[in-house]
Every structure is written in structure tokens, then in C-alpha cells.
Amino acid sequence: MEIILIIAFGVFILWLGSKILDKAGIHRGWVFCLLIPVVNIIMIWLFAFTYWPNSKPQKHS
């Protein structure tokens, strides 16, 4: 029973990550970096500070 929950949680996390990457305009294949320890932390930091192709420039008033 526990293994089923672990697999379901992993699939759910990958699905959420792919939706976020898709909205950001980045290829969904990058979501598999979440499965690799240490690489996942580095990729989250890179994702946070990179240019997002789908982002709209903010208007400064």
C-alpha cells in the first residue's frame, strides 16, 4: 500500500511540474530533473532566475 502512495505522489509531482514548465514556455521534458537528487535543487534555482519565454514585460508606472 505504501509503495502505491509513493508512486502516486511522484506522478502527481511530475504532473504539476510539467504544467508549470508548460505555462512558463519551457519544454516539459525538463520535469524529469526533479527525480535526480541534488540536480532537482539546482534546476529549481535556475528555473527561478532564468528568462521565461512566455512572461510578459511589466509596465512600470
N, C-alpha and C positions, 0 to 999 in steps of 0.2 A: 504494500500500500504506500509506503514512504517513497519508494522509487518512482511510482506513478506521479506523486505530487511534485517531486523534484523535476521530473521531465516536463510536466505541465507548466511549472513555474519557469523553467528555461525557455520553453517555446513561447510563453507569454512575454517574457523579457525581450526575446529576439523579435517578436512581432511588434512590440511597442517601439523598439529601437529602429526597426525598418520604417515605421510610419513617420518617426521624427526625421530620419535621414531623407525620406522622400519629400517631406514638406520643406526641408532645407535645400533641396535640389542636389543632393549628393547620392551617388549610386547606393542602392540597398545592400549590395554585397559587402560593404564595409561593416555591417552589423555583426559579422562573424568574428570580428576582433574582440567582441565582448566575451567570447568564450576562452580567450587566452589570458591567463593571469599576467599581471603587470602591463602587458600591452593594452589591456582594456582601460586602465587608468591613464596611460599616456594618450591614447586615442580620444578619450573624453576631454582631456585638456586641449588637445589640438583642435578638436571639433568646436570647443567653446570659443577659441580665439581666432579661427580662420574666417575667411570671407565666405559668406553664404550666397551662392548664386541666385537664390530666389528672394533674398532680402531686398526690401525697398528702402531707398535712402530716406532718412528722416528729415523733415522740414524744420529748420531752426527759426524760431520766431523772436 
